[in-house]
Amino acid sequence: MDTVNATKFKEQCLSLLEHLPPEGLVVTKRGKPIAKVVPIGSDCAGLIGIMRDSIKIHGDVLSTGIKWNAES
């Protein structure tokens, strides 16, 4: 993702907005991110399924592994 200093963003705002990358632009002030500008219509749809086949589940994820009897 591209980053730009707040001063440069202020000076070149219209040009930067016209050439905004699909993933957006991070605006920084003194090296720290303060804002993210993303195009309208950009959403998180590209993130769906991004981790497919990279996570392996071992065992029963719905169990704590502790056996207990609710009646006693």
PDB file of N, CA, C, O and CB in Angstrom:
ATOM      1  N   MET A   1       0.842  -1.171   0.000  1.00  0.00           N
ATOM      2  CA  MET A   1       0.000   0.000   0.000  1.00  0.00           C
ATOM      3  C   MET A   1       0.886   1.232   0.000  1.00  0.00           C
ATOM      4  O   MET A   1       1.877   1.296   0.728  1.00  0.00           O
ATOM      5  CB  MET A   1      -0.958  -0.001   1.210  1.00  0.00           C
ATOM      6  N   ASP A   2       0.533   2.192  -0.804  1.00  0.00           N
ATOM      7  CA  ASP A   2       1.297   3.434  -0.896  1.00  0.00           C
ATOM      8  C   ASP A   2       1.060   4.300   0.341  1.00  0.00           C
ATOM      9  O   ASP A   2      -0.022   4.291   0.927  1.00  0.00           O
ATOM     10  CB  ASP A   2       0.918   4.209  -2.175  1.00  0.00           C
ATOM     11  N   THR A   3       2.093   5.047   0.721  1.00  0.00           N
ATOM     12  CA  THR A   3       1.964   6.005   1.816  1.00  0.00           C
ATOM     13  C   THR A   3       2.394   7.379   1.332  1.00  0.00           C
ATOM     14  O   THR A   3       3.203   7.503   0.412  1.00  0.00           O
ATOM     15  CB  THR A   3       2.805   5.568   3.044  1.00  0.00           C
ATOM     16  N   VAL A   4       1.845   8.409   1.962  1.00  0.00           N
ATOM     17  CA  VAL A   4       2.193   9.780   1.613  1.00  0.00           C
ATOM     18  C   VAL A   4       2.126  10.624   2.873  1.00  0.00           C
ATOM     19  O   VAL A   4       1.253  10.426   3.718  1.00  0.00           O
ATOM     20  CB  VAL A   4       1.250  10.344   0.509  1.00  0.00           C
ATOM     21  N   ASN A   5       3.041  11.555   2.992  1.00  0.00           N
ATOM     22  CA  ASN A   5       3.069  12.483   4.107  1.00  0.00           C
ATOM     23  C   ASN A   5       1.870  13.428   3.999  1.00  0.00           C
ATOM     24  O   ASN A   5       1.442  13.762   2.894  1.00  0.00           O
ATOM     25  CB  ASN A   5       4.405  13.277   4.136  1.00  0.00           C
ATOM     26  N   ALA A   6       1.329  13.857   5.140  1.00  0.00           N
ATOM     27  CA  ALA A   6       0.151  14.727   5.157  1.00  0.00           C
ATOM     28  C   ALA A   6       0.385  16.027   4.389  1.00  0.00           C
ATOM     29  O   ALA A   6      -0.517  16.513   3.707  1.00  0.00           O
ATOM     30  CB  ALA A   6      -0.242  15.043   6.593  1.00  0.00           C
ATOM     31  N   THR A   7       1.581  16.591   4.494  1.00  0.00           N
ATOM     32  CA  THR A   7       1.893  17.836   3.785  1.00  0.00           C
ATOM     33  C   THR A   7       1.819  17.626   2.278  1.00  0.00           C
ATOM     34  O   THR A   7       1.239  18.441   1.560  1.00  0.00           O
ATOM     35  CB  THR A   7       3.290  18.353   4.181  1.00  0.00           C
ATOM     36  N   LYS A   8       2.409  16.531   1.802  1.00  0.00           N
ATOM     37  CA  LYS A   8       2.376  16.228   0.370  1.00  0.00           C
ATOM     38  C   LYS A   8       0.946  15.928  -0.066  1.00  0.00           C
ATOM     39  O   LYS A   8       0.526  16.325  -1.153  1.00  0.00           O
ATOM     40  CB  LYS A   8       3.304  15.033   0.038  1.00  0.00           C
ATOM     41  N   PHE A   9       0.198  15.223   0.787  1.00  0.00           N
ATOM     42  CA  PHE A   9      -1.198  14.929   0.460  1.00  0.00           C
ATOM     43  C   PHE A   9      -1.992  16.220   0.293  1.00  0.00           C
ATOM     44  O   PHE A   9      -2.794  16.348  -0.632  1.00  0.00           O
ATOM     45  CB  PHE A   9      -1.836  14.048   1.549  1.00  0.00           C
ATOM     46  N   LYS A  10      -1.768  17.172   1.191  1.00  0.00           N
ATOM     47  CA  LYS A  10      -2.472  18.458   1.125  1.00  0.00           C
ATOM     48  C   LYS A  10      -2.132  19.196  -0.170  1.00  0.00           C
ATOM     49  O   LYS A  10      -3.011  19.769  -0.813  1.00  0.00           O
ATOM     50  CB  LYS A  10      -2.113  19.334   2.346  1.00  0.00           C
ATOM     51  N   GLU A  11      -0.849  19.180  -0.548  1.00  0.00           N
ATOM     52  CA  GLU A  11      -0.398  19.889  -1.755  1.00  0.00           C
ATOM     53  C   GLU A  11      -0.909  19.235  -3.036  1.00  0.00           C
ATOM     54  O   GLU A  11      -1.269  19.920  -3.994  1.00  0.00           O
ATOM     55  CB  GLU A  11       1.125  19.949  -1.787  1.00  0.00           C
ATOM     56  N   GLN A  12      -0.937  17.904  -3.043  1.00  0.00           N
ATOM     57  CA  GLN A  12      -1.239  17.170  -4.271  1.00  0.00           C
ATOM     58  C   GLN A  12      -2.531  16.367  -4.179  1.00  0.00           C
ATOM     59  O   GLN A  12      -2.688  15.363  -4.874  1.00  0.00           O
ATOM     60  CB  GLN A  12      -0.099  16.248  -4.607  1.00  0.00           C
ATOM     61  N   CYS A  13      -3.441  16.795  -3.337  1.00  0.00           N
ATOM     62  CA  CYS A  13      -4.652  16.039  -3.039  1.00  0.00           C
ATOM     63  C   CYS A  13      -5.419  15.597  -4.292  1.00  0.00           C
ATOM     64  O   CYS A  13      -5.712  14.412  -4.448  1.00  0.00           O
ATOM     65  CB  CYS A  13      -5.554  16.866  -2.167  1.00  0.00           C
ATOM     66  N   LEU A  14      -5.740  16.525  -5.171  1.00  0.00           N
ATOM     67  CA  LEU A  14      -6.541  16.182  -6.343  1.00  0.00           C
ATOM     68  C   LEU A  14      -5.833  15.182  -7.249  1.00  0.00           C
ATOM     69  O   LEU A  14      -6.451  14.238  -7.742  1.00  0.00           O
ATOM     70  CB  LEU A  14      -6.876  17.435  -7.127  1.00  0.00           C
ATOM     71  N   SER A  15      -4.555  15.387  -7.465  1.00  0.00           N
ATOM     72  CA  SER A  15      -3.795  14.463  -8.303  1.00  0.00           C
ATOM     73  C   SER A  15      -3.721  13.073  -7.665  1.00  0.00           C
ATOM     74  O   SER A  15      -3.882  12.060  -8.346  1.00  0.00           O
ATOM     75  CB  SER A  15      -2.380  15.008  -8.548  1.00  0.00           C
ATOM     76  N   LEU A  16      -3.475  13.036  -6.352  1.00  0.00           N
ATOM     77  CA  LEU A  16      -3.408  11.753  -5.657  1.00  0.00           C
ATOM     78  C   LEU A  16      -4.747  11.021  -5.709  1.00  0.00           C
ATOM     79  O   LEU A  16      -4.783   9.803  -5.880  1.00  0.00           O
ATOM     80  CB  LEU A  16      -2.980  11.961  -4.205  1.00  0.00           C
ATOM     81  N   LEU A  17      -5.840  11.756  -5.562  1.00  0.00           N
ATOM     82  CA  LEU A  17      -7.161  11.129  -5.623  1.00  0.00           C
ATOM     83  C   LEU A  17      -7.486  10.607  -7.013  1.00  0.00           C
ATOM     84  O   LEU A  17      -8.141   9.574  -7.153  1.00  0.00           O
ATOM     85  CB  LEU A  17      -8.224  12.113  -5.188  1.00  0.00           C
ATOM     86  N   GLU A  18      -7.031  11.320  -8.046  1.00  0.00           N
ATOM     87  CA  GLU A  18      -7.274  10.866  -9.416  1.00  0.00           C
ATOM     88  C   GLU A  18      -6.516   9.590  -9.741  1.00  0.00           C
ATOM     89  O   GLU A  18      -6.949   8.808 -10.587  1.00  0.00           O
ATOM     90  CB  GLU A  18      -6.889  11.950 -10.400  1.00  0.00           C
ATOM     91  N   HIS A  19      -5.377   9.371  -9.070  1.00  0.00           N
ATOM     92  CA  HIS A  19      -4.539   8.214  -9.353  1.00  0.00           C
ATOM     93  C   HIS A  19      -4.502   7.259  -8.151  1.00  0.00           C
ATOM     94  O   HIS A  19      -3.502   6.579  -7.923  1.00  0.00           O
ATOM     95  CB  HIS A  19      -3.114   8.665  -9.722  1.00  0.00           C
ATOM     96  N   LEU A  20      -5.578   7.215  -7.403  1.00  0.00           N
ATOM     97  CA  LEU A  20      -5.654   6.409  -6.196  1.00  0.00           C
ATOM     98  C   LEU A  20      -5.596   4.920  -6.540  1.00  0.00           C
ATOM     99  O   LEU A  20      -6.402   4.431  -7.333  1.00  0.00           O
ATOM    100  CB  LEU A  20      -6.938   6.729  -5.417  1.00  0.00           C
ATOM    101  N   PRO A  21      -4.637   4.198  -5.942  1.00  0.00           N
ATOM    102  CA  PRO A  21      -4.552   2.762  -6.213  1.00  0.00           C
ATOM    103  C   PRO A  21      -5.752   2.020  -5.609  1.00  0.00           C
ATOM    104  O   PRO A  21      -6.351   2.508  -4.650  1.00  0.00           O
ATOM    105  CB  PRO A  21      -3.233   2.188  -5.652  1.00  0.00           C
ATOM    106  N   PRO A  22      -6.111   0.859  -6.148  1.00  0.00           N
ATOM    107  CA  PRO A  22      -7.284   0.122  -5.654  1.00  0.00           C
ATOM    108  C   PRO A  22      -7.216  -0.210  -4.168  1.00  0.00           C
ATOM    109  O   PRO A  22      -8.249  -0.253  -3.500  1.00  0.00           O
ATOM    110  CB  PRO A  22      -7.444  -1.153  -6.433  1.00  0.00           C
ATOM    111  N   GLU A  23      -6.017  -0.444  -3.640  1.00  0.00           N
ATOM    112  CA  GLU A  23      -5.890  -0.784  -2.217  1.00  0.00           C
ATOM    113  C   GLU A  23      -5.890   0.454  -1.333  1.00  0.00           C
ATOM    114  O   GLU A  23      -5.935   0.333  -0.108  1.00  0.00           O
ATOM    115  CB  GLU A  23      -4.616  -1.582  -1.978  1.00  0.00           C
ATOM    116  N   GLY A  24      -5.842   1.631  -1.920  1.00  0.00           N
ATOM    117  CA  GLY A  24      -5.916   2.867  -1.169  1.00  0.00           C
ATOM    118  C   GLY A  24      -4.567   3.500  -0.904  1.00  0.00           C
ATOM    119  O   GLY A  24      -3.547   3.097  -1.464  1.00  0.00           O
ATOM    120  N   LEU A  25      -4.582   4.494  -0.042  1.00  0.00           N
ATOM    121  CA  LEU A  25      -3.405   5.297   0.251  1.00  0.00           C
ATOM    122  C   LEU A  25      -3.403   5.623   1.741  1.00  0.00           C
ATOM    123  O   LEU A  25      -4.425   6.044   2.284  1.00  0.00           O
ATOM    124  CB  LEU A  25      -3.379   6.600  -0.612  1.00  0.00           C
ATOM    125  N   VAL A  26      -2.272   5.432   2.403  1.00  0.00           N
ATOM    126  CA  VAL A  26      -2.148   5.757   3.820  1.00  0.00           C
ATOM    127  C   VAL A  26      -1.486   7.126   3.947  1.00  0.00           C
ATOM    128  O   VAL A  26      -0.425   7.374   3.373  1.00  0.00           O
ATOM    129  CB  VAL A  26      -1.330   4.663   4.584  1.00  0.00           C
ATOM    130  N   VAL A  27      -2.128   8.004   4.705  1.00  0.00           N
ATOM    131  CA  VAL A  27      -1.586   9.339   4.945  1.00  0.00           C
ATOM    132  C   VAL A  27      -0.879   9.305   6.300  1.00  0.00           C
ATOM    133  O   VAL A  27      -1.443   8.851   7.295  1.00  0.00           O
ATOM    134  CB  VAL A  27      -2.718  10.445   4.910  1.00  0.00           C
ATOM    135  N   THR A  28       0.376   9.795   6.322  1.00  0.00           N
ATOM    136  CA  THR A  28       1.155   9.773   7.559  1.00  0.00           C
ATOM    137  C   THR A  28       1.469  11.188   8.020  1.00  0.00           C
ATOM    138  O   THR A  28       1.502  12.132   7.230  1.00  0.00           O
ATOM    139  CB  THR A  28       2.454   8.978   7.366  1.00  0.00           C
ATOM    140  N   LYS A  29       1.698  11.304   9.318  1.00  0.00           N
ATOM    141  CA  LYS A  29       2.127  12.570   9.901  1.00  0.00           C
ATOM    142  C   LYS A  29       3.251  12.222  10.873  1.00  0.00           C
ATOM    143  O   LYS A  29       3.060  11.453  11.815  1.00  0.00           O
ATOM    144  CB  LYS A  29       0.928  13.339  10.622  1.00  0.00           C
ATOM    145  N   ARG A  30       4.415  12.796  10.631  1.00  0.00           N
ATOM    146  CA  ARG A  30       5.615  12.487  11.411  1.00  0.00           C
ATOM    147  C   ARG A  30       5.910  10.992  11.421  1.00  0.00           C
ATOM    148  O   ARG A  30       6.360  10.437  12.423  1.00  0.00           O
ATOM    149  CB  ARG A  30       5.459  12.992  12.843  1.00  0.00           C
ATOM    150  N   GLY A  31       5.646  10.354  10.285  1.00  0.00           N
ATOM    151  CA  GLY A  31       5.953   8.933  10.128  1.00  0.00           C
ATOM    152  C   GLY A  31       4.911   7.978  10.675  1.00  0.00           C
ATOM    153  O   GLY A  31       5.054   6.764  10.530  1.00  0.00           O
ATOM    154  N   LYS A  32       3.866   8.498  11.299  1.00  0.00           N
ATOM    155  CA  LYS A  32       2.829   7.633  11.865  1.00  0.00           C
ATOM    156  C   LYS A  32       1.560   7.729  11.023  1.00  0.00           C
ATOM    157  O   LYS A  32       1.140   8.829  10.664  1.00  0.00           O
ATOM    158  CB  LYS A  32       2.533   8.017  13.341  1.00  0.00           C
ATOM    159  N   PRO A  33       0.943   6.585  10.702  1.00  0.00           N
ATOM    160  CA  PRO A  33      -0.291   6.610   9.912  1.00  0.00           C
ATOM    161  C   PRO A  33      -1.410   7.329  10.668  1.00  0.00           C
ATOM    162  O   PRO A  33      -1.639   7.073  11.850  1.00  0.00           O
ATOM    163  CB  PRO A  33      -0.728   5.177   9.556  1.00  0.00           C
ATOM    164  N   ILE A  34      -2.101   8.231   9.969  1.00  0.00           N
ATOM    165  CA  ILE A  34      -3.214   8.957  10.591  1.00  0.00           C
ATOM    166  C   ILE A  34      -4.527   8.761   9.836  1.00  0.00           C
ATOM    167  O   ILE A  34      -5.603   8.976  10.393  1.00  0.00           O
ATOM    168  CB  ILE A  34      -2.887  10.443  10.669  1.00  0.00           C
ATOM    169  N   ALA A  35      -4.442   8.355   8.578  1.00  0.00           N
ATOM    170  CA  ALA A  35      -5.664   8.171   7.793  1.00  0.00           C
ATOM    171  C   ALA A  35      -5.401   7.212   6.647  1.00  0.00           C
ATOM    172  O   ALA A  35      -4.266   7.022   6.211  1.00  0.00           O
ATOM    173  CB  ALA A  35      -6.185   9.521   7.256  1.00  0.00           C
ATOM    174  N   LYS A  36      -6.489   6.611   6.171  1.00  0.00           N
ATOM    175  CA  LYS A  36      -6.417   5.750   4.998  1.00  0.00           C
ATOM    176  C   LYS A  36      -7.500   6.207   4.035  1.00  0.00           C
ATOM    177  O   LYS A  36      -8.670   6.316   4.402  1.00  0.00           O
ATOM    178  CB  LYS A  36      -6.586   4.232   5.378  1.00  0.00           C
ATOM    179  N   VAL A  37      -7.102   6.470   2.813  1.00  0.00           N
ATOM    180  CA  VAL A  37      -8.034   6.901   1.778  1.00  0.00           C
ATOM    181  C   VAL A  37      -8.208   5.738   0.814  1.00  0.00           C
ATOM    182  O   VAL A  37      -7.241   5.281   0.203  1.00  0.00           O
ATOM    183  CB  VAL A  37      -7.526   8.194   1.036  1.00  0.00           C
ATOM    184  N   VAL A  38      -9.443   5.260   0.677  1.00  0.00           N
ATOM    185  CA  VAL A  38      -9.720   4.139  -0.223  1.00  0.00           C
ATOM    186  C   VAL A  38     -10.783   4.554  -1.226  1.00  0.00           C
ATOM    187  O   VAL A  38     -11.657   5.362  -0.913  1.00  0.00           O
ATOM    188  CB  VAL A  38     -10.175   2.882   0.570  1.00  0.00           C
ATOM    189  N   PRO A  39     -10.710   4.005  -2.428  1.00  0.00           N
ATOM    190  CA  PRO A  39     -11.718   4.341  -3.428  1.00  0.00           C
ATOM    191  C   PRO A  39     -13.094   3.813  -3.017  1.00  0.00           C
ATOM    192  O   PRO A  39     -13.195   2.761  -2.385  1.00  0.00           O
ATOM    193  CB  PRO A  39     -11.319   3.774  -4.798  1.00  0.00           C
ATOM    194  N   ILE A  40     -14.138   4.534  -3.372  1.00  0.00           N
ATOM    195  CA  ILE A  40     -15.495   4.046  -3.139  1.00  0.00           C
ATOM    196  C   ILE A  40     -15.675   2.783  -3.972  1.00  0.00           C
ATOM    197  O   ILE A  40     -15.220   2.704  -5.113  1.00  0.00           O
ATOM    198  CB  ILE A  40     -16.577   5.136  -3.506  1.00  0.00           C
ATOM    199  N   GLY A  41     -16.332   1.818  -3.396  1.00  0.00           N
ATOM    200  CA  GLY A  41     -16.512   0.549  -4.098  1.00  0.00           C
ATOM    201  C   GLY A  41     -15.454  -0.447  -3.687  1.00  0.00           C
ATOM    202  O   GLY A  41     -15.583  -1.637  -3.972  1.00  0.00           O
ATOM    203  N   SER A  42     -14.417   0.010  -3.029  1.00  0.00           N
ATOM    204  CA  SER A  42     -13.422  -0.884  -2.468  1.00  0.00           C
ATOM    205  C   SER A  42     -14.042  -1.539  -1.260  1.00  0.00           C
ATOM    206  O   SER A  42     -14.644  -0.866  -0.423  1.00  0.00           O
ATOM    207  CB  SER A  42     -12.106  -0.134  -2.100  1.00  0.00           C
ATOM    208  N   ASP A  43     -13.902  -2.832  -1.162  1.00  0.00           N
ATOM    209  CA  ASP A  43     -14.428  -3.506   0.013  1.00  0.00           C
ATOM    210  C   ASP A  43     -13.518  -4.667   0.390  1.00  0.00           C
ATOM    211  O   ASP A  43     -12.442  -4.839  -0.181  1.00  0.00           O
ATOM    212  CB  ASP A  43     -15.865  -3.999  -0.237  1.00  0.00           C
ATOM    213  N   CYS A  44     -13.940  -5.417   1.305  1.00  0.00           N
ATOM    214  CA  CYS A  44     -13.134  -6.521   1.825  1.00  0.00           C
ATOM    215  C   CYS A  44     -13.408  -7.831   1.089  1.00  0.00           C
ATOM    216  O   CYS A  44     -12.938  -8.883   1.522  1.00  0.00           O
ATOM    217  CB  CYS A  44     -13.399  -6.702   3.310  1.00  0.00           C
ATOM    218  N   ALA A  45     -14.147  -7.792   0.003  1.00  0.00           N
ATOM    219  CA  ALA A  45     -14.505  -9.014  -0.700  1.00  0.00           C
ATOM    220  C   ALA A  45     -13.269  -9.798  -1.128  1.00  0.00           C
ATOM    221  O   ALA A  45     -13.297 -11.027  -1.182  1.00  0.00           O
ATOM    222  CB  ALA A  45     -15.361  -8.688  -1.911  1.00  0.00           C
ATOM    223  N   GLY A  46     -12.198  -9.093  -1.428  1.00  0.00           N
ATOM    224  CA  GLY A  46     -10.974  -9.772  -1.836  1.00  0.00           C
ATOM    225  C   GLY A  46     -10.319 -10.561  -0.714  1.00  0.00           C
ATOM    226  O   GLY A  46      -9.479 -11.426  -0.963  1.00  0.00           O
ATOM    227  N   LEU A  47     -10.703 -10.264   0.517  1.00  0.00           N
ATOM    228  CA  LEU A  47     -10.130 -10.976   1.659  1.00  0.00           C
ATOM    229  C   LEU A  47     -10.798 -12.323   1.907  1.00  0.00           C
ATOM    230  O   LEU A  47     -10.224 -13.194   2.560  1.00  0.00           O
ATOM    231  CB  LEU A  47     -10.237 -10.125   2.900  1.00  0.00           C
ATOM    232  N   ILE A  48     -12.010 -12.494   1.388  1.00  0.00           N
ATOM    233  CA  ILE A  48     -12.734 -13.741   1.613  1.00  0.00           C
ATOM    234  C   ILE A  48     -11.982 -14.890   0.948  1.00  0.00           C
ATOM    235  O   ILE A  48     -11.734 -14.876  -0.257  1.00  0.00           O
ATOM    236  CB  ILE A  48     -14.186 -13.647   1.070  1.00  0.00           C
ATOM    237  N   GLY A  49     -11.635 -15.855   1.738  1.00  0.00           N
ATOM    238  CA  GLY A  49     -10.948 -17.041   1.237  1.00  0.00           C
ATOM    239  C   GLY A  49      -9.453 -16.876   1.053  1.00  0.00           C
ATOM    240  O   GLY A  49      -8.788 -17.784   0.554  1.00  0.00           O
ATOM    241  N   ILE A  50      -8.910 -15.730   1.450  1.00  0.00           N
ATOM    242  CA  ILE A  50      -7.499 -15.464   1.213  1.00  0.00           C
ATOM    243  C   ILE A  50      -6.589 -16.434   1.973  1.00  0.00           C
ATOM    244  O   ILE A  50      -5.470 -16.700   1.534  1.00  0.00           O
ATOM    245  CB  ILE A  50      -7.174 -14.039   1.607  1.00  0.00           C
ATOM    246  N   MET A  51      -7.058 -16.963   3.106  1.00  0.00           N
ATOM    247  CA  MET A  51      -6.233 -17.859   3.914  1.00  0.00           C
ATOM    248  C   MET A  51      -6.563 -19.339   3.669  1.00  0.00           C
ATOM    249  O   MET A  51      -6.094 -20.213   4.398  1.00  0.00           O
ATOM    250  CB  MET A  51      -6.410 -17.531   5.390  1.00  0.00           C
ATOM    251  N   ARG A  52      -7.357 -19.605   2.658  1.00  0.00           N
ATOM    252  CA  ARG A  52      -7.726 -20.978   2.335  1.00  0.00           C
ATOM    253  C   ARG A  52      -6.467 -21.826   2.133  1.00  0.00           C
ATOM    254  O   ARG A  52      -5.512 -21.403   1.481  1.00  0.00           O
ATOM    255  CB  ARG A  52      -8.618 -21.020   1.073  1.00  0.00           C
ATOM    256  N   ASP A  53      -6.490 -23.000   2.692  1.00  0.00           N
ATOM    257  CA  ASP A  53      -5.390 -23.968   2.607  1.00  0.00           C
ATOM    258  C   ASP A  53      -4.147 -23.548   3.379  1.00  0.00           C
ATOM    259  O   ASP A  53      -3.117 -24.212   3.263  1.00  0.00           O
ATOM    260  CB  ASP A  53      -5.023 -24.189   1.170  1.00  0.00           C
ATOM    261  N   SER A  54      -4.198 -22.484   4.152  1.00  0.00           N
ATOM    262  CA  SER A  54      -3.024 -22.082   4.930  1.00  0.00           C
ATOM    263  C   SER A  54      -3.214 -22.328   6.430  1.00  0.00           C
ATOM    264  O   SER A  54      -2.270 -22.192   7.209  1.00  0.00           O
ATOM    265  CB  SER A  54      -2.717 -20.607   4.685  1.00  0.00           C
ATOM    266  N   ILE A  55      -4.432 -22.689   6.828  1.00  0.00           N
ATOM    267  CA  ILE A  55      -4.712 -22.972   8.234  1.00  0.00           C
ATOM    268  C   ILE A  55      -5.124 -24.423   8.365  1.00  0.00           C
ATOM    269  O   ILE A  55      -5.970 -24.910   7.615  1.00  0.00           O
ATOM    270  CB  ILE A  55      -5.816 -22.031   8.793  1.00  0.00           C
ATOM    271  N   LYS A  56      -4.521 -25.112   9.323  1.00  0.00           N
ATOM    272  CA  LYS A  56      -4.873 -26.508   9.567  1.00  0.00           C
ATOM    273  C   LYS A  56      -5.486 -26.614  10.953  1.00  0.00           C
ATOM    274  O   LYS A  56      -4.934 -26.093  11.923  1.00  0.00           O
ATOM    275  CB  LYS A  56      -3.629 -27.441   9.432  1.00  0.00           C
ATOM    276  N   ILE A  57      -6.627 -27.287  11.049  1.00  0.00           N
ATOM    277  CA  ILE A  57      -7.311 -27.469  12.319  1.00  0.00           C
ATOM    278  C   ILE A  57      -6.952 -28.849  12.855  1.00  0.00           C
ATOM    279  O   ILE A  57      -7.082 -29.852  12.154  1.00  0.00           O
ATOM    280  CB  ILE A  57      -8.859 -27.307  12.163  1.00  0.00           C
ATOM    281  N   HIS A  58      -6.502 -28.889  14.094  1.00  0.00           N
ATOM    282  CA  HIS A  58      -6.138 -30.141  14.747  1.00  0.00           C
ATOM    283  C   HIS A  58      -7.091 -30.374  15.906  1.00  0.00           C
ATOM    284  O   HIS A  58      -7.194 -29.534  16.799  1.00  0.00           O
ATOM    285  CB  HIS A  58      -4.659 -30.118  15.236  1.00  0.00           C
ATOM    286  N   GLY A  59      -7.785 -31.493  15.905  1.00  0.00           N
ATOM    287  CA  GLY A  59      -8.689 -31.817  17.001  1.00  0.00           C
ATOM    288  C   GLY A  59     -10.043 -31.154  16.856  1.00  0.00           C
ATOM    289  O   GLY A  59     -10.392 -30.632  15.797  1.00  0.00           O
ATOM    290  N   ASP A  60     -10.801 -31.185  17.945  1.00  0.00           N
ATOM    291  CA  ASP A  60     -12.153 -30.647  17.977  1.00  0.00           C
ATOM    292  C   ASP A  60     -12.104 -29.190  18.428  1.00  0.00           C
ATOM    293  O   ASP A  60     -11.809 -28.915  19.591  1.00  0.00           O
ATOM    294  CB  ASP A  60     -13.062 -31.485  18.915  1.00  0.00           C
ATOM    295  N   VAL A  61     -12.383 -28.270  17.538  1.00  0.00           N
ATOM    296  CA  VAL A  61     -12.297 -26.849  17.885  1.00  0.00           C
ATOM    297  C   VAL A  61     -13.453 -26.392  18.770  1.00  0.00           C
ATOM    298  O   VAL A  61     -13.411 -25.292  19.320  1.00  0.00           O
ATOM    299  CB  VAL A  61     -12.263 -26.009  16.623  1.00  0.00           C
ATOM    300  N   LEU A  62     -14.479 -27.219  18.912  1.00  0.00           N
ATOM    301  CA  LEU A  62     -15.616 -26.867  19.751  1.00  0.00           C
ATOM    302  C   LEU A  62     -15.495 -27.425  21.159  1.00  0.00           C
ATOM    303  O   LEU A  62     -16.389 -27.228  21.983  1.00  0.00           O
ATOM    304  CB  LEU A  62     -16.890 -27.357  19.120  1.00  0.00           C
ATOM    305  N   SER A  63     -14.414 -28.111  21.441  1.00  0.00           N
ATOM    306  CA  SER A  63     -14.231 -28.727  22.754  1.00  0.00           C
ATOM    307  C   SER A  63     -13.056 -28.079  23.488  1.00  0.00           C
ATOM    308  O   SER A  63     -12.078 -27.649  22.876  1.00  0.00           O
ATOM    309  CB  SER A  63     -14.002 -30.247  22.612  1.00  0.00           C
ATOM    310  N   THR A  64     -13.182 -28.022  24.827  1.00  0.00           N
ATOM    311  CA  THR A  64     -12.069 -27.520  25.648  1.00  0.00           C
ATOM    312  C   THR A  64     -11.066 -28.631  25.932  1.00  0.00           C
ATOM    313  O   THR A  64      -9.952 -28.375  26.390  1.00  0.00           O
ATOM    314  CB  THR A  64     -12.592 -26.929  26.975  1.00  0.00           C
ATOM    315  N   GLY A  65     -11.475 -29.869  25.654  1.00  0.00           N
ATOM    316  CA  GLY A  65     -10.615 -31.010  25.937  1.00  0.00           C
ATOM    317  C   GLY A  65     -10.809 -31.554  27.337  1.00  0.00           C
ATOM    318  O   GLY A  65     -10.203 -32.566  27.691  1.00  0.00           O
ATOM    319  N   ILE A  66     -11.642 -30.906  28.146  1.00  0.00           N
ATOM    320  CA  ILE A  66     -11.912 -31.339  29.503  1.00  0.00           C
ATOM    321  C   ILE A  66     -13.201 -32.140  29.516  1.00  0.00           C
ATOM    322  O   ILE A  66     -14.233 -31.673  29.035  1.00  0.00           O
ATOM    323  CB  ILE A  66     -11.999 -30.136  30.466  1.00  0.00           C
ATOM    324  N   LYS A  67     -13.144 -33.350  30.069  1.00  0.00           N
ATOM    325  CA  LYS A  67     -14.344 -34.183  30.169  1.00  0.00           C
ATOM    326  C   LYS A  67     -15.049 -33.859  31.470  1.00  0.00           C
ATOM    327  O   LYS A  67     -14.407 -33.775  32.517  1.00  0.00           O
ATOM    328  CB  LYS A  67     -13.995 -35.701  30.092  1.00  0.00           C
ATOM    329  N   TRP A  68     -16.376 -33.674  31.419  1.00  0.00           N
ATOM    330  CA  TRP A  68     -17.131 -33.388  32.620  1.00  0.00           C
ATOM    331  C   TRP A  68     -18.541 -33.907  32.473  1.00  0.00           C
ATOM    332  O   TRP A  68     -19.007 -34.163  31.363  1.00  0.00           O
ATOM    333  CB  TRP A  68     -17.135 -31.894  32.919  1.00  0.00           C
ATOM    334  N   ASN A  69     -19.204 -34.057  33.566  1.00  0.00           N
ATOM    335  CA  ASN A  69     -20.561 -34.568  33.593  1.00  0.00           C
ATOM    336  C   ASN A  69     -21.460 -33.469  34.151  1.00  0.00           C
ATOM    337  O   ASN A  69     -21.298 -33.076  35.306  1.00  0.00           O
ATOM    338  CB  ASN A  69     -20.663 -35.880  34.444  1.00  0.00           C
ATOM    339  N   ALA A  70     -22.373 -32.980  33.381  1.00  0.00           N
ATOM    340  CA  ALA A  70     -23.231 -31.872  33.794  1.00  0.00           C
ATOM    341  C   ALA A  70     -24.233 -32.284  34.867  1.00  0.00           C
ATOM    342  O   ALA A  70     -24.790 -31.419  35.542  1.00  0.00           O
ATOM    343  CB  ALA A  70     -23.969 -31.316  32.597  1.00  0.00           C
ATOM    344  N   GLU A  71     -24.476 -33.577  35.040  1.00  0.00           N
ATOM    345  CA  GLU A  71     -25.464 -34.046  36.008  1.00  0.00           C
ATOM    346  C   GLU A  71     -24.873 -34.239  37.408  1.00  0.00           C
ATOM    347  O   GLU A  71     -25.632 -34.397  38.364  1.00  0.00           O
ATOM    348  CB  GLU A  71     -26.072 -35.348  35.528  1.00  0.00           C
ATOM    349  N   SER A  72     -23.575 -34.231  37.556  1.00  0.00           N
ATOM    350  CA  SER A  72     -22.996 -34.475  38.892  1.00  0.00           C
ATOM    351  C   SER A  72     -22.511 -33.217  39.543  1.00  0.00           C
ATOM    352  O   SER A  72     -22.002 -33.258  40.663  1.00  0.00           O
ATOM    353  CB  SER A  72     -21.858 -35.452  38.806  1.00  0.00           C
TER     354      SER A  72
END
